[in-house]
Amino acid sequence: MSSYNKAKGSKFETDIMKYLRKLGHFAERLAKAGANDEGDIVAIIAGQTYILECKNRKAINLPQFWSEAQTEASNYAKARGLSVEPPAFVIVKRRNAPIEQAWVIQSLEKWIEQMPVPQGQITSTQSWNNPPVEEVVEVKEEVKVEEVVVEEKPKTRKKKSQ
């Protein structure tokens, strides 16, 4: 990778870190460690640790980026003796767009695990399984149908003249 590309990637990581800090979250860039790399940024948001793999590339290769993020989250957990790996996200720079419009990539399964369930509120699963009881008022309407009889006149044929 050229020094230009490294500088571009480093600037993107720094911009992400500064953006998260501006929003009041803890965010630090992680040191590069080759095969034992632990991600680009560690962020702590609402008490949850996240590992962010930041990509500022012309060509987007999601399978490769995703694999790196998963490996690096695992490395982060191992280096700290954590029994559970922190969720990993891939942050992809959008061309000609501000930092807050970068794309965030995560698996559906992990994303759902991160969804908060508000205390004392019904979740969507509960509302589907236990719909609220409502009074059902049945309205019956009588419809009168009149029978109409149409009589057809027999058809008559004209004789052809000879």
N, C-alpha and C positions, 0 to 999 in steps of 0.2 A: 504494500500500500504506500502510495506516495506521501511525502510530508504534507502536501496540500490537503489530501484527503484526511490525514490524521488531524490536521488543524481544524478542518471543517467539522469532523466528528467531535473533537474536544469542545469546540465552540457550542455545538448543539447540546452536548451534555451539560455544559455550564449554564446555558440558557434555560434548560429544563430545571436544573437545580435552583437557579435564581427565581424562576417562576413559582415553583413550589414554596420556596421560602417567603416570597411576596404574599402568598396566600395564607401564610402562618404555619406551614408544615415543616417538620424537620426533614432536611434533605442534604446528603453528602455524596460527593463523588467517591467511588471506591478505587483503590490502587489496582493497576493492571498486574495480573499474576500469571500470564501465559495460560497454560493448560488448567491452572487452578483459579482462573479468573472468577470473581464473585459478582459480576454485573457491573454496570456503569454507575448506577446511583442506588443508594439505599434511601428509602423515604419512609417516614413513620407518619401515618395519617389516622387520626382517631384511635391511637393506640395499636394499630396494626402495622407491621413491618412489610414493606414491598420491595422487591428487587426489580429495577428497571433496566432494560437493555435498550439503549438509544441508537437509532440508525438514521444517518443522513446520507443516503446513497441515491444515485441516479436510478439504478435497477433495484426493484423490491423483490426479495426472495423470502417470502414469509415462512416456508418450512425451515430454511436455514436459520433465520432470525429466531424462530420459536424454539428450535432445538438448542441454540445458544442460551437463550433465556432460562430454559428449564435446567440445563447443566449448571449454569452459574448460580441459580437459586439453591441447587443442591450443594454446590461448593460452599456457598455462604453459610448454609446450615451446618455442614460438616466442620468448617473452620471454627465455628462457635459452639459446637456441641449441642446444637438444637435438635430436638426429636422430631420437630415438624418443619418442613421447608416453608419459607415465606412465599406467598404468591408472587409469580413473576409476570411482568407485563413487558411488551415490546412497544416502544414509542418510536414512531416513524415520522420523520420530517416531511411535511408537504411542501412541494415547490411553490415558491412565491407566496407563502402564507405565514402569518405570524405564529409564534410558538404555541399559543393557546389553541391553534387549530391543527396541531399535530395529531396523527392517528394513534389510537391506543389499541393494541391487539392483545386478546386474552381468549382462552378457551371458554366456551359456553358453560361448561361444568364449573370451572373455577370462578367465573363471573357470578354465577348464581349463588355459589357458596359465600360470596362477599356481600350479597344483598342484605341490608339490614331489615330486621323485622321489628317494627315499632312496638313498644310495650303497650299492652292493653288494646291494641287494634286488631281487627280481624284480618288475617292474611287472605290472599286470593284463593288459596287452597281451601281454607275453611269456608269461605263464602260460597264456593262451588259445591262443597260437600254438605253444607248445612245452610241452605238458603233461608233468609229471614221469613218468618211466618207472616203471611199477609192474608187478610180477609178476602175471600174470593166471592164475588157477587155474580151469580149466573143470571143472565138476562135472556129470556126466551121471547122471541118475537114471532107472532103468528103472521104468516103470509098467506093471503087468499089468492088462489089461482083460479081464474075463470076459464072454463073450457069453451073454446071457440070451435064451432064446427063449420067447415067450409064445404059447400056442396059443389061438385064439379058437374058441369053440363056435359052431356055426351057429345063427342065430336061427330060432326057429320061430314061426309065426303061428297064432293060434287062429282057428278058423272062427267066424264070427258065426252065432248061432242065428237061425233064421227064425221 
